[in-house]
C-alpha cells in the first residue's frame, strides 16, 4: 500500500494511530514525537488517521 502524506507533515498514519491509542498525556506525546500539543490534540479527536 502506497501512503501519500503531505510533504511537510510531521506525522505518518502509523504515528497518528499510536497517538490515538496512547494513554499518555498530550505533553508527553508531543515531546515523544517532536510535535506540538495542538497536533496531538487534533489527532486524538479525529476518527481517521488519514490526511483530509
N, C-alpha and C positions, 0 to 999 in steps of 0.2 A: 504494500500500500504506500503510495506516494503522498506525503503530507506537505502541503504548501502553507507556509506561515508568512506573515508579513515580514519583510526584510529587516525591520527594526524591532521585531518582537523579542522581548527578553525571556519569554517562557515558551515552552513547547506544549503540545497537548498532553504529553506524559507528565510534565511538571504540574500542569494545571489540574490534572486528575489527582496527583499526590496532594496538592493544596486542598482540593475539595474534600478528600478523605481524611485529612490530618486533624488531630485533636489539639495540636499546638496552637499557641496564641498567634494573633496576626503579627505581632512584633517578632516573635521567634521565626516564623515562616519568612517574613521579609528579610531578616538577617541571613537566614539559611540560603535563600535563593538570590540574594542581592537585588531585590526589588522593593518597591515602596509598599507601605501598609495599605494604601488605597488600591493597589493592584491585587494584593492578597484578598482584600475585602470584595473586590469585583468578581474574582474567580470563585470565591466561596459561595456567592449567592447566585451564580449562573447555573442553569440546568445542563449546559453543554460545555465541552472543553474545546470546541472549535471557534475560530475567529468568526466574527459576524460579517 
